[in-house]
Amino acid sequence: MRLPRRAALGLLPLLLLLPPAPEAAKKPTPCQRCRGLVDKFNQGLVDTAKKNFGGGNTAWEEKTLSKYESSEIRLLEILEGLCESSDFECNQMLEAQEEHLEAWWLQLKNEYPDLFEWFCVKTLKVCCSPGTYGPDCLACQGGSQRPCSGNGHCSGDGSRQGDGSCRCHVGYQGPLCTDCMDGYFSSLRNETHSVCTACDEACKTCSGPTNRDCGECQVGWVLDEGACVDVDECAAETPPCSAAQFCKNANGSYTCEDVDECSLAEKACVRKNENCYNTPGSYVCVCPDGFEETEDACVPPAEAEATEEESLTQLPAHEDL
């Protein structure tokens, strides 16, 4: 039934407020679905591996279990546990491929013990073997044994997707992830391996692990007698912080923090019993609640009353006229 135009327009603001669909809601690829089915099948093998008949007759149990191990009964129990009733895609795939799984179980598992390789790679052709990618399962950059020299991830690795290019781990760069990024140096390199290690924090580029191995100093550091050392910005002729702040030096940098006059050794509020409260760039001096404020002290209530009474008693007496 079509909503009236006025009602449909009234729903528009509500529709605009709905959150966008999350990225995680993307459908799994055919390879991911196949791998998931195989993982559940393998878990079913584990769950049924030591099924206990509980008869007490060891010889009979061993004979029965050896038959059960490769029986259609065990296969049926595994298949029944593969998909939740609400998982439509899993059940759809299982229904379409049940004959393949049965053929592997009854005839081919001894010849092809790796179900994933036989089912997802060779039979359905929705996945590739590790280290290969794309429709034709070509070897990843750097070879299928150590894609991306072991220092990155091959695009499409193990699937029928991707282009086989390398996404390097942190510290590595280059088509095969064998080169070091700025901030890293080559600590090991041979025909098969390349290892990049982080430089000292003082170095932008380096040839070794210490601040004396820097090729170029990081910002906030300066070359001094062959080593990159921290610049103390707080000691500069023109301080980097305002007059209401104090400068705190840090490696390669500094911070400006508000001065807390109330925490200084020399008291900012000098009257007796007076409280000091820090404020951005300043401070305030306040007597506690109930205290009487005088020029040189904050007087407690009882003491203030006693002082007032004493003052009254010291007034001169008036003679009666």
Backbone bond lengths (Angstrom), bond angles and torsions (degrees), N, CA, C in turn:
res aa  C-N    CA-C-N  psi(-1)  N-CA   C-N-CA  omega(-1)  CA-C   N-CA-C  phi
1 M - - - 1.464 - - 1.526 109.10 -
2 R 1.327 117.55 131.73 1.464 121.80 -179.12 1.521 109.44 -85.92
3 L 1.347 115.57 133.13 1.461 120.07 177.22 1.511 110.29 -71.30
4 P 1.355 117.86 147.00 1.462 119.80 172.43 1.521 110.21 -57.86
5 R 1.335 116.09 151.04 1.468 120.50 -175.89 1.520 111.42 -56.12
6 R 1.361 117.94 -41.91 1.461 121.39 -178.38 1.529 110.07 -63.38
7 A 1.355 117.23 -42.09 1.468 120.62 -179.97 1.521 111.05 -66.97
8 A 1.342 116.72 -40.07 1.468 120.13 179.71 1.514 110.96 -62.78
9 L 1.354 115.99 -41.31 1.464 118.80 178.54 1.519 110.77 -65.62
10 G 1.340 117.14 -32.29 1.459 120.29 179.24 1.515 112.57 -67.35
11 L 1.363 116.62 -26.94 1.464 120.28 179.49 1.520 112.54 -81.66
12 L 1.329 117.34 -16.68 1.463 120.61 -175.27 1.515 113.85 -55.74
13 P 1.374 120.18 -47.21 1.468 119.32 179.38 1.527 112.58 -59.48
14 L 1.345 116.67 -35.76 1.473 119.57 179.78 1.510 110.43 -67.64
15 L 1.339 117.03 -39.93 1.467 120.52 179.26 1.515 111.38 -65.33
16 L 1.317 117.08 -36.32 1.462 120.98 179.93 1.521 111.67 -67.20
17 L 1.349 115.92 -26.55 1.461 119.31 -178.87 1.516 113.03 -81.61
18 L 1.346 117.00 -12.66 1.465 119.35 -178.99 1.520 109.72 -66.84
19 P 1.362 118.37 138.36 1.467 120.48 -179.85 1.513 110.75 -69.64
20 P 1.345 117.24 150.79 1.461 119.77 177.92 1.521 110.61 -67.79
21 A 1.325 115.71 156.38 1.466 120.14 179.50 1.518 109.90 -63.19
22 P 1.339 119.45 133.60 1.459 121.69 -178.34 1.518 111.25 -69.16
23 E 1.356 114.90 153.43 1.458 120.60 178.50 1.522 111.39 -60.83
24 A 1.372 114.83 -33.51 1.462 119.46 -176.45 1.524 111.88 -64.64
25 A 1.367 117.97 -14.36 1.448 121.01 -177.37 1.531 112.15 -80.42
26 K 1.329 118.83 -1.37 1.453 122.25 179.03 1.524 110.31 -59.90
27 K 1.332 115.51 141.36 1.461 119.89 -178.70 1.528 109.87 -69.08
28 P 1.328 117.49 144.44 1.465 119.65 176.55 1.518 110.82 -67.49
29 T 1.317 116.70 151.87 1.462 121.36 178.09 1.526 109.16 -73.31
30 P 1.345 117.52 162.01 1.475 119.44 176.33 1.527 112.67 -54.66
31 C 1.342 116.35 -37.43 1.469 119.26 178.63 1.523 111.00 -65.38
32 Q 1.323 116.71 -42.62 1.459 120.08 179.46 1.524 111.32 -63.45
33 R 1.345 116.86 -39.45 1.460 119.62 177.86 1.526 111.06 -65.21
34 C 1.338 116.09 -41.96 1.468 120.22 179.82 1.521 110.81 -65.18
35 R 1.333 115.98 -44.38 1.466 119.58 179.47 1.530 110.47 -62.76
36 G 1.336 116.52 -39.84 1.457 119.83 178.50 1.517 111.91 -62.07
37 L 1.338 116.62 -40.65 1.466 120.77 178.96 1.530 110.82 -64.73
38 V 1.327 116.15 -42.40 1.464 120.57 179.04 1.530 111.17 -65.04
39 D 1.335 116.80 -40.83 1.467 120.19 178.23 1.525 111.01 -60.48
40 K 1.332 116.21 -41.29 1.463 119.54 178.37 1.524 111.23 -68.19
41 F 1.330 117.02 -37.30 1.464 120.92 177.51 1.530 109.98 -62.72
42 N 1.333 116.20 -45.25 1.472 119.61 179.05 1.522 111.83 -63.70
43 Q 1.345 116.63 -35.84 1.457 119.40 175.97 1.524 110.42 -66.33
44 G 1.326 116.09 -35.42 1.466 119.87 175.81 1.521 111.88 -63.50
45 L 1.324 116.21 -35.95 1.471 120.20 175.44 1.522 110.77 -61.44
46 V 1.335 116.22 -42.36 1.468 120.58 179.07 1.525 110.63 -65.41
47 D 1.331 115.89 -44.58 1.466 120.46 -176.16 1.524 112.56 -65.51
48 T 1.333 117.06 -28.94 1.472 120.27 -177.76 1.521 112.85 -103.38
49 A 1.341 117.50 5.37 1.470 120.55 -173.79 1.523 113.07 -64.42
50 K 1.333 116.89 -37.24 1.473 119.96 -176.35 1.521 110.21 -123.27
51 K 1.299 114.66 51.98 1.455 118.54 -179.74 1.523 109.57 -64.02
52 N 1.310 116.53 129.20 1.469 122.96 -174.83 1.520 110.42 -95.54
53 F 1.330 115.41 115.74 1.459 119.23 177.33 1.520 111.44 -80.81
54 G 1.352 117.40 -19.51 1.456 121.89 172.88 1.511 114.78 63.78
55 G 1.334 119.00 29.05 1.466 120.00 -177.30 1.510 113.75 -88.20
56 G 1.335 117.84 -19.34 1.452 120.53 -179.58 1.514 113.71 86.07
57 N 1.307 118.66 -9.77 1.461 123.51 179.56 1.515 108.13 -100.30
58 T 1.355 116.18 99.79 1.460 120.95 -173.53 1.515 112.49 -60.34
59 A 1.319 117.32 -46.96 1.462 120.70 -178.70 1.522 110.95 -61.48
60 W 1.333 114.90 -42.55 1.473 119.13 179.32 1.513 110.46 -65.30
61 E 1.360 116.53 -41.54 1.460 120.30 -179.62 1.522 111.42 -63.76
62 E 1.357 116.98 -42.59 1.460 119.68 -179.86 1.525 110.88 -62.09
63 K 1.327 115.73 -41.65 1.461 119.86 179.11 1.524 111.17 -66.37
64 T 1.345 114.68 -42.47 1.461 119.58 -179.22 1.525 111.35 -68.24
65 L 1.351 116.38 -42.58 1.460 120.69 -179.54 1.517 111.87 -64.20
66 S 1.334 117.32 -37.24 1.460 119.85 179.71 1.526 110.23 -64.64
67 K 1.320 116.27 -33.47 1.460 119.67 175.55 1.532 110.28 -73.62
68 Y 1.327 116.37 -41.06 1.469 121.23 -178.24 1.521 111.55 -65.18
69 E 1.342 116.78 -31.99 1.460 121.66 -174.70 1.519 112.58 -55.01
70 S 1.347 117.28 -37.28 1.465 120.67 -178.89 1.525 112.02 -118.27
71 S 1.316 115.81 23.39 1.458 119.58 -174.39 1.516 112.72 -85.23
72 E 1.341 115.00 161.08 1.456 120.91 174.59 1.529 110.51 -68.27
73 I 1.349 116.70 -27.24 1.463 120.16 178.31 1.516 109.86 -62.41
74 R 1.337 116.42 -46.04 1.471 120.03 179.23 1.536 110.46 -63.78
75 L 1.341 116.46 -42.11 1.459 119.93 178.18 1.524 110.41 -59.13
76 L 1.320 116.99 -44.22 1.454 120.94 -179.49 1.530 111.05 -62.00
77 E 1.340 116.37 -41.54 1.475 120.07 178.64 1.522 111.11 -63.11
78 I 1.339 116.70 -38.26 1.470 120.38 179.07 1.528 110.08 -68.16
79 L 1.334 116.91 -45.69 1.463 120.76 -178.29 1.528 111.66 -62.76
80 E 1.324 116.10 -37.21 1.468 119.61 -178.80 1.524 111.99 -66.14
81 G 1.329 117.38 -23.44 1.461 120.69 -178.36 1.517 114.54 -98.36
82 L 1.334 117.53 5.14 1.466 119.97 -174.47 1.529 113.52 -74.14
83 C 1.317 117.85 -40.93 1.468 120.61 -172.07 1.522 111.45 -123.90
84 E 1.326 115.57 139.20 1.456 120.44 170.11 1.529 108.54 -69.02
85 S 1.311 116.82 149.77 1.463 120.19 -177.81 1.530 111.83 -61.00
86 S 1.338 117.00 -28.11 1.459 121.02 -178.38 1.528 113.59 -86.71
87 D 1.347 117.02 -7.03 1.472 120.76 -178.07 1.521 108.95 -88.18
88 F 1.339 115.77 90.42 1.461 120.94 -174.55 1.523 111.77 -62.58
89 E 1.330 117.64 -46.88 1.466 120.92 -175.67 1.524 111.83 -64.27
90 C 1.348 116.36 -39.86 1.463 120.06 178.32 1.525 110.15 -63.48
91 N 1.323 117.12 -47.11 1.471 120.81 -179.70 1.517 111.82 -64.73
92 Q 1.337 116.12 -36.72 1.464 120.08 178.23 1.530 110.70 -64.02
93 M 1.330 116.17 -44.51 1.463 120.61 179.65 1.527 110.93 -65.84
94 L 1.338 116.23 -41.58 1.468 120.26 -179.81 1.526 110.55 -62.79
95 E 1.322 116.97 -42.76 1.464 120.15 -179.86 1.529 110.87 -63.19
96 A 1.347 116.16 -39.38 1.461 119.99 -178.28 1.529 112.56 -72.39
97 Q 1.350 117.26 -29.22 1.461 120.89 -171.97 1.535 113.74 -113.25
98 E 1.308 117.27 9.88 1.470 119.73 -176.04 1.526 112.21 -60.67
99 E 1.338 116.99 -36.72 1.465 120.00 -179.87 1.527 111.19 -65.61
100 H 1.344 116.80 -36.77 1.461 119.85 177.52 1.530 110.44 -63.66
101 L 1.330 116.26 -45.87 1.462 119.99 -179.79 1.524 111.30 -63.48
102 E 1.321 115.95 -38.34 1.470 119.71 178.66 1.522 110.59 -66.12
103 A 1.346 117.01 -40.88 1.475 120.63 179.23 1.523 110.61 -63.99
104 W 1.337 116.36 -42.26 1.469 119.29 178.68 1.518 110.16 -62.97
105 W 1.332 117.02 -43.00 1.465 121.60 -175.63 1.531 111.78 -65.98
106 L 1.320 116.26 -43.26 1.469 119.91 -173.30 1.522 113.19 -88.43
107 Q 1.353 118.99 -24.32 1.464 119.74 -171.51 1.528 115.61 -129.08
108 L 1.345 117.92 -27.34 1.464 118.60 -165.98 1.524 115.76 -118.04
109 K 1.333 118.82 -8.74 1.469 118.72 -171.60 1.523 113.28 -67.88
110 N 1.333 118.16 -25.92 1.469 119.45 176.77 1.527 111.09 -71.81
111 E 1.330 115.50 -35.68 1.467 120.11 179.97 1.533 111.07 -79.93
112 Y 1.341 116.20 -34.41 1.466 121.68 -179.85 1.534 109.29 -126.05
113 P 1.331 117.54 79.17 1.472 119.73 -174.37 1.531 114.20 -68.15
114 D 1.347 117.55 -21.28 1.465 120.87 179.43 1.525 108.94 -88.12
115 L 1.338 116.73 100.15 1.462 121.01 -176.46 1.524 111.48 -61.73
116 F 1.317 117.95 -40.40 1.460 120.48 -179.31 1.524 110.85 -60.18
117 E 1.323 116.39 -47.95 1.461 120.82 -178.42 1.535 110.89 -61.58
118 W 1.336 116.30 -44.54 1.465 119.63 -177.74 1.525 111.76 -72.36
119 F 1.329 116.44 -44.89 1.465 121.12 -171.92 1.524 112.12 -80.59
120 C 1.346 117.78 -52.86 1.469 121.57 -172.81 1.521 113.36 -84.58
121 V 1.351 116.81 -33.91 1.467 120.34 -175.97 1.524 111.60 -92.50
122 K 1.347 116.59 -53.26 1.468 120.22 -172.80 1.529 113.18 -82.87
123 T 1.354 116.65 -39.84 1.468 119.47 -172.25 1.524 112.62 -90.10
124 L 1.336 117.04 -59.12 1.465 120.08 -178.44 1.517 112.75 -81.27
125 K 1.338 116.12 -22.67 1.471 121.60 179.10 1.535 112.23 56.26
126 V 1.338 115.41 43.65 1.465 119.92 176.01 1.533 111.39 -107.21
127 C 1.312 117.98 -11.18 1.464 123.29 178.29 1.516 109.68 -128.76
128 C 1.326 115.21 169.41 1.461 122.42 172.43 1.522 109.08 -120.11
129 S 1.310 116.15 163.31 1.463 120.24 173.82 1.527 108.86 -68.88
130 P 1.345 117.89 154.41 1.470 120.05 178.09 1.523 111.34 -53.94
131 G 1.335 115.89 138.63 1.462 121.17 179.03 1.510 113.78 88.95
132 T 1.344 116.94 1.78 1.466 120.72 177.33 1.523 109.14 -128.77
133 Y 1.343 116.62 164.79 1.467 120.94 -172.71 1.518 110.43 -151.59
134 G 1.332 115.43 168.19 1.450 122.39 168.78 1.516 114.93 78.19
135 P 1.354 116.98 175.54 1.465 122.25 -176.80 1.526 113.35 -56.32
136 D 1.345 116.51 -32.46 1.470 119.97 -177.19 1.522 112.83 -104.23
137 C 1.330 117.29 8.27 1.472 122.16 178.71 1.529 111.64 52.98
138 L 1.336 114.95 55.20 1.472 120.63 177.97 1.525 109.86 -79.24
139 A 1.333 116.27 157.03 1.469 121.00 -179.80 1.523 110.28 -67.60
140 C 1.330 116.80 140.19 1.460 122.25 177.02 1.522 110.45 -66.71
141 Q 1.346 116.76 163.20 1.454 121.40 173.91 1.536 108.91 -55.33
142 G 1.332 116.04 131.53 1.459 119.96 -178.34 1.517 113.31 91.25
143 G 1.354 117.42 -5.73 1.463 120.97 178.35 1.518 112.37 97.72
144 S 1.326 115.73 155.81 1.467 120.90 -175.44 1.519 112.85 -72.64
145 Q 1.331 117.72 -22.71 1.468 119.80 -178.57 1.531 111.83 -75.03
146 R 1.351 116.72 -40.90 1.466 121.20 178.03 1.526 108.68 -136.53
147 P 1.346 116.85 75.42 1.466 118.97 -179.43 1.521 111.37 -56.98
148 C 1.337 115.62 140.65 1.471 121.53 177.56 1.528 111.55 55.22
149 S 1.310 116.35 32.75 1.477 123.42 178.18 1.522 112.60 59.04
150 G 1.314 116.67 19.10 1.467 120.44 -178.16 1.516 113.23 77.36
151 N 1.343 117.12 5.66 1.471 121.37 -176.09 1.521 112.87 -114.90
152 G 1.317 117.86 20.69 1.453 120.47 -179.21 1.514 111.27 -170.08
153 H 1.331 115.17 -176.52 1.460 121.97 -179.78 1.520 109.75 -114.45
154 C 1.324 116.35 132.37 1.460 122.37 179.62 1.520 109.46 -83.95
155 S 1.333 116.55 127.07 1.463 121.24 179.61 1.530 110.22 -63.50
156 G 1.341 116.19 118.79 1.466 121.10 179.30 1.513 114.18 87.05
157 D 1.329 117.40 8.23 1.467 121.34 -178.32 1.532 110.84 -52.04
158 G 1.340 115.78 122.57 1.459 120.86 176.91 1.509 114.57 82.08
159 S 1.333 117.73 2.65 1.470 120.37 -178.83 1.529 109.28 -126.06
160 R 1.324 115.20 176.11 1.462 120.11 176.08 1.529 110.48 -93.09
161 Q 1.325 116.15 20.71 1.449 121.49 -177.37 1.523 110.04 -119.99
162 G 1.378 116.10 -174.73 1.460 121.63 175.29 1.511 113.01 80.16
163 D 1.347 114.53 176.35 1.466 120.38 -179.73 1.525 112.77 -121.79
164 G 1.332 117.16 6.35 1.463 120.45 176.24 1.506 115.00 78.67
165 S 1.352 117.60 1.04 1.463 119.52 179.45 1.521 110.20 -74.06
166 C 1.337 115.95 163.28 1.466 121.30 -175.19 1.525 111.82 -100.31
167 R 1.319 115.97 134.74 1.464 122.15 168.24 1.519 105.91 -107.71
168 C 1.337 115.76 105.10 1.464 121.34 -169.16 1.527 112.57 -73.85
169 H 1.339 114.99 149.62 1.458 120.74 172.83 1.531 109.26 -69.87
170 V 1.336 115.91 164.73 1.465 121.57 179.53 1.526 109.98 -56.78
171 G 1.332 115.70 132.22 1.462 121.04 178.71 1.518 113.59 99.50
172 Y 1.360 116.50 -12.91 1.466 120.61 -176.75 1.526 110.58 -118.07
173 Q 1.332 115.72 154.50 1.458 121.49 176.51 1.520 109.05 -154.62
174 G 1.341 115.62 175.32 1.460 120.94 -179.35 1.519 111.44 100.33
175 P 1.336 117.63 162.40 1.478 121.87 -176.67 1.527 113.18 -57.05
176 L 1.341 116.72 -33.34 1.464 120.47 -178.61 1.524 112.52 -111.17
177 C 1.352 116.46 9.51 1.476 121.85 179.74 1.530 112.03 58.82
178 T 1.331 115.39 41.37 1.465 119.76 178.44 1.526 112.28 -106.97
179 D 1.339 117.59 -10.85 1.469 121.03 -179.01 1.524 110.19 -96.65
180 C 1.341 116.02 154.86 1.468 121.26 -178.62 1.523 110.86 -96.81
181 M 1.328 116.48 140.70 1.467 122.20 175.27 1.519 109.48 -76.79
182 D 1.347 116.89 164.85 1.457 120.83 171.20 1.524 108.82 -55.80
183 G 1.326 115.61 138.74 1.458 119.72 -177.66 1.518 112.80 94.19
184 Y 1.344 116.77 -0.26 1.464 122.33 178.75 1.531 108.98 -135.42
185 F 1.317 116.86 154.12 1.462 120.94 176.72 1.527 109.07 -130.48
186 S 1.327 115.44 157.30 1.464 121.17 -178.60 1.525 109.72 -81.05
187 S 1.337 115.76 108.70 1.465 120.33 -179.94 1.525 112.03 -94.52
188 L 1.347 116.62 -13.77 1.474 120.87 176.53 1.516 108.38 -157.86
189 R 1.311 116.02 131.55 1.471 119.20 175.91 1.521 109.40 -153.77
190 N 1.334 114.70 126.07 1.459 120.73 174.13 1.528 108.41 -144.39
191 E 1.327 117.31 -163.13 1.467 119.39 -174.99 1.521 113.10 -67.32
192 T 1.321 117.48 -23.30 1.466 120.11 -174.35 1.531 114.05 -116.75
193 H 1.337 117.96 -21.62 1.461 120.11 -174.15 1.529 111.42 -131.27
194 S 1.341 114.22 147.84 1.462 121.29 173.28 1.523 107.35 -139.49
195 V 1.349 116.17 124.53 1.460 120.91 -178.26 1.522 108.63 -121.91
196 C 1.343 116.81 124.16 1.457 122.69 177.24 1.524 109.20 -108.33
197 T 1.339 116.44 131.67 1.464 122.35 -177.38 1.525 109.24 -119.15
198 A 1.329 116.63 144.56 1.465 121.35 -176.67 1.522 111.73 -64.79
199 C 1.342 116.05 139.53 1.461 122.49 174.38 1.530 110.02 -71.76
200 D 1.333 116.29 169.15 1.460 121.73 168.74 1.524 108.28 -61.04
201 E 1.339 117.21 149.56 1.465 121.00 -176.64 1.524 113.00 -59.78
202 A 1.331 117.34 -20.05 1.465 120.52 -179.26 1.524 112.64 -78.51
203 C 1.338 117.77 -14.00 1.468 121.09 -172.49 1.526 112.64 -102.08
204 K 1.314 116.27 136.51 1.459 121.17 168.84 1.514 109.49 -84.66
205 T 1.330 116.50 -42.26 1.465 123.01 170.88 1.518 107.18 -129.77
206 C 1.325 116.46 156.54 1.469 118.46 -177.65 1.513 110.82 -160.06
207 S 1.324 114.65 168.10 1.463 121.72 175.86 1.521 111.28 -119.52
208 G 1.332 116.68 0.47 1.462 121.61 -178.34 1.518 110.98 -162.46
209 P 1.340 118.06 -175.31 1.460 121.19 -169.22 1.528 116.59 -86.07
210 T 1.368 119.23 -10.16 1.460 119.29 -173.55 1.527 111.68 -105.80
211 N 1.353 115.64 172.22 1.475 119.55 179.35 1.524 111.96 -74.00
212 R 1.316 117.60 -4.00 1.474 121.55 174.10 1.529 111.47 -92.14
213 D 1.337 116.70 -4.87 1.463 120.73 -179.28 1.528 111.73 -101.88
214 C 1.330 116.57 12.59 1.468 119.94 -176.71 1.522 111.60 -72.51
215 G 1.318 116.48 136.21 1.453 120.87 169.61 1.520 109.96 -86.90
216 E 1.333 115.25 -31.73 1.464 122.70 177.86 1.523 107.65 -149.23
217 C 1.334 115.94 138.22 1.464 119.95 -178.78 1.531 110.68 -80.18
218 Q 1.321 115.28 149.62 1.453 120.48 172.54 1.533 110.10 -69.11
219 V 1.335 116.64 160.86 1.464 121.42 173.54 1.528 108.23 -60.54
220 G 1.350 116.61 133.86 1.459 120.94 -177.70 1.519 113.18 94.58
221 W 1.332 115.87 -0.03 1.468 122.10 177.41 1.527 107.76 -127.48
222 V 1.323 117.11 155.44 1.456 121.12 -178.40 1.525 109.20 -140.29
223 L 1.338 115.82 147.44 1.459 120.72 -179.74 1.519 109.94 -75.25
224 D 1.324 116.44 125.03 1.466 122.02 -178.95 1.520 108.92 -142.21
225 E 1.316 116.41 113.41 1.462 123.38 179.44 1.531 111.61 53.11
226 G 1.339 114.68 46.05 1.463 120.03 173.38 1.512 115.14 85.09
227 A 1.317 118.40 2.26 1.465 120.98 -179.58 1.521 109.68 -134.21
228 C 1.341 115.94 149.60 1.471 120.65 174.63 1.524 108.35 -85.07
229 V 1.347 116.07 119.32 1.464 120.79 -178.62 1.525 109.56 -119.54
230 D 1.305 115.72 157.61 1.464 121.76 -177.64 1.520 111.45 -67.20
231 V 1.339 115.96 138.49 1.461 122.30 173.22 1.524 107.82 -87.33
232 D 1.347 116.20 125.64 1.468 119.89 177.43 1.525 108.22 -88.17
233 E 1.329 115.70 90.61 1.464 120.48 -177.76 1.529 111.88 -62.45
234 C 1.334 116.40 -26.80 1.460 120.34 -177.63 1.529 112.05 -70.80
235 A 1.352 117.01 -18.60 1.467 120.79 -179.32 1.532 111.94 -93.96
236 A 1.345 116.37 5.81 1.464 119.82 -179.29 1.523 110.50 -65.54
237 E 1.335 115.46 154.40 1.467 120.85 -179.52 1.524 110.72 -59.27
238 T 1.312 116.12 -39.43 1.469 121.04 174.15 1.526 107.81 -105.80
239 P 1.335 118.85 105.95 1.471 121.22 -176.66 1.525 111.26 -59.41
240 P 1.333 118.04 142.43 1.468 120.44 -177.76 1.527 113.56 -78.04
241 C 1.340 117.97 -12.03 1.470 121.25 -176.82 1.532 110.47 -105.76
242 S 1.320 115.82 159.83 1.463 120.62 -179.58 1.527 110.56 -73.45
243 A 1.333 115.51 170.02 1.460 120.71 -178.40 1.522 112.23 -65.01
244 A 1.323 117.07 -24.21 1.465 121.08 -179.12 1.524 112.45 -87.13
245 Q 1.335 117.10 4.30 1.464 121.34 -178.38 1.517 110.33 -127.79
246 F 1.356 114.73 162.00 1.455 117.53 170.76 1.523 108.36 -117.00
247 C 1.323 115.41 150.40 1.463 122.77 -174.59 1.520 109.67 -95.04
248 K 1.331 115.59 130.82 1.466 121.19 178.96 1.518 108.29 -119.17
249 N 1.344 117.47 115.98 1.461 121.86 -177.44 1.525 110.97 -75.09
250 A 1.336 115.41 146.05 1.462 122.32 175.59 1.516 107.52 -140.30
251 N 1.333 117.41 162.50 1.458 120.63 -179.33 1.524 110.43 -59.69
252 G 1.322 116.17 115.80 1.453 121.25 177.82 1.512 114.94 77.51
253 S 1.351 117.96 2.28 1.450 119.65 -175.83 1.528 110.18 -162.24
254 Y 1.329 115.93 -164.58 1.467 122.18 176.86 1.521 107.83 -161.11
255 T 1.332 115.85 164.99 1.462 120.82 175.26 1.520 109.16 -131.62
256 C 1.333 115.38 148.84 1.465 121.72 175.63 1.524 108.04 -107.37
257 E 1.314 116.97 122.13 1.458 121.59 -177.64 1.532 110.16 -123.15
258 D 1.346 115.58 146.28 1.473 119.49 178.66 1.517 110.62 -62.75
259 V 1.339 115.73 140.10 1.463 120.67 175.34 1.523 108.95 -73.95
260 D 1.318 116.78 128.85 1.467 121.20 175.76 1.528 107.34 -99.36
261 E 1.340 115.43 90.97 1.463 119.90 -178.05 1.527 112.20 -60.56
262 C 1.305 117.07 -26.83 1.465 121.02 -177.46 1.526 112.95 -71.56
263 S 1.350 116.32 -17.78 1.462 118.97 -178.60 1.531 112.74 -101.00
264 L 1.333 117.49 1.26 1.453 120.81 -179.93 1.525 111.27 -69.48
265 A 1.318 115.55 156.00 1.473 120.35 179.83 1.529 110.70 -62.42
266 E 1.325 116.48 -40.57 1.460 120.70 176.91 1.522 109.14 -85.56
267 K 1.325 117.06 118.34 1.450 121.49 -173.87 1.531 111.37 -60.90
268 A 1.339 114.53 135.04 1.458 119.08 176.52 1.529 111.18 -82.21
269 C 1.329 117.35 -33.40 1.476 122.82 178.51 1.531 107.47 -105.95
270 V 1.318 116.45 113.64 1.468 120.15 -168.04 1.528 113.77 -99.69
271 R 1.332 118.14 -12.86 1.472 118.22 -179.85 1.525 110.44 -71.54
272 K 1.323 117.00 147.68 1.455 122.48 -179.68 1.529 109.86 -61.59
273 N 1.360 116.03 136.38 1.470 124.93 177.58 1.527 113.78 68.45
274 E 1.306 118.53 8.95 1.460 121.26 -176.17 1.533 111.28 -81.52
275 N 1.338 116.57 138.86 1.469 122.26 177.51 1.515 110.31 -94.46
276 C 1.354 114.77 142.57 1.466 121.45 178.64 1.527 108.48 -110.73
277 Y 1.337 117.21 130.48 1.463 122.71 178.17 1.522 109.35 -122.75
278 N 1.369 114.36 122.19 1.461 118.88 -179.80 1.523 110.25 -76.57
279 T 1.331 116.55 141.21 1.460 123.25 175.38 1.525 107.73 -132.25
280 P 1.331 118.50 158.55 1.469 119.67 179.45 1.524 111.88 -54.91
281 G 1.311 116.43 113.14 1.454 122.20 177.28 1.512 115.03 79.98
282 S 1.341 118.84 2.47 1.454 120.23 -177.38 1.529 109.96 -161.86
283 Y 1.360 116.11 -160.08 1.453 121.93 177.96 1.519 108.23 -161.14
284 V 1.350 116.56 163.92 1.468 120.80 175.82 1.522 108.59 -132.23
285 C 1.359 115.93 148.16 1.460 122.44 178.18 1.535 107.97 -111.53
286 V 1.326 116.96 124.71 1.458 121.58 -174.07 1.523 109.84 -136.57
287 C 1.328 116.01 138.34 1.463 119.89 173.88 1.527 109.63 -75.16
288 P 1.342 118.27 146.87 1.455 120.86 177.37 1.528 110.72 -61.68
289 D 1.333 116.76 158.72 1.464 121.59 178.67 1.527 110.33 -57.49
290 G 1.317 116.46 133.03 1.459 121.27 177.29 1.516 113.88 89.74
291 F 1.326 117.33 -14.99 1.469 120.79 178.99 1.527 108.92 -81.75
292 E 1.308 114.97 145.37 1.461 119.90 178.00 1.517 109.21 -91.18
293 E 1.293 116.10 132.32 1.459 121.54 -176.46 1.521 110.36 -89.59
294 T 1.330 116.45 123.29 1.466 122.12 174.15 1.515 108.38 -121.34
295 E 1.307 115.56 -179.54 1.468 119.46 -175.51 1.512 112.39 -65.80
296 D 1.344 117.59 -33.81 1.455 119.25 -174.36 1.522 113.92 -122.87
297 A 1.351 118.95 8.73 1.468 119.70 -179.05 1.519 110.78 -165.09
298 C 1.345 113.44 161.99 1.466 121.58 168.31 1.526 105.20 -105.71
299 V 1.326 117.22 112.02 1.465 122.30 -169.74 1.528 109.76 -93.73
300 P 1.354 117.71 126.67 1.460 121.01 176.90 1.520 110.82 -59.69
301 P 1.341 119.11 153.03 1.462 122.42 -175.93 1.527 113.62 -55.13
302 A 1.338 118.46 -48.71 1.465 121.63 -177.28 1.514 110.57 -63.00
303 E 1.313 116.55 -41.48 1.463 121.57 -179.48 1.528 110.32 -68.16
304 A 1.339 116.38 -35.26 1.456 120.73 178.82 1.526 110.71 -66.91
305 E 1.355 116.45 -40.42 1.468 120.64 178.89 1.533 110.75 -65.08
306 A 1.360 115.38 -43.23 1.466 119.36 179.70 1.520 110.79 -62.17
307 T 1.304 116.75 -39.89 1.465 121.20 179.48 1.518 110.82 -64.34
308 E 1.362 115.35 -39.53 1.461 119.68 -179.99 1.520 111.50 -66.31
309 E 1.368 115.67 -42.25 1.466 119.74 178.95 1.527 110.98 -63.36
310 E 1.347 115.77 -41.55 1.464 120.93 179.61 1.526 110.62 -62.49
311 S 1.295 115.84 -37.34 1.467 120.08 179.01 1.521 111.18 -66.32
312 L 1.333 115.23 -38.02 1.467 119.22 -179.99 1.518 112.12 -67.36
313 T 1.337 116.82 -37.58 1.476 120.16 -179.31 1.517 112.00 -70.58
314 Q 1.321 116.17 -21.53 1.465 119.54 -178.48 1.520 113.10 -89.66
315 L 1.337 116.51 1.58 1.467 118.77 177.89 1.524 108.98 -69.24
316 P 1.393 122.12 143.04 1.471 124.31 -179.98 1.514 110.56 -65.63
317 A 1.359 115.99 140.72 1.475 121.09 179.14 1.526 109.93 -75.63
318 H 1.352 118.16 143.33 1.477 123.69 179.79 1.532 108.86 -101.79
319 E 1.296 115.90 129.40 1.489 119.68 178.44 1.536 109.34 -76.36
320 D 1.313 112.73 143.70 1.469 117.31 177.68 1.528 109.44 -68.56
321 L 1.264 115.38 135.73 1.470 120.02 177.18 1.497 110.32 -75.41
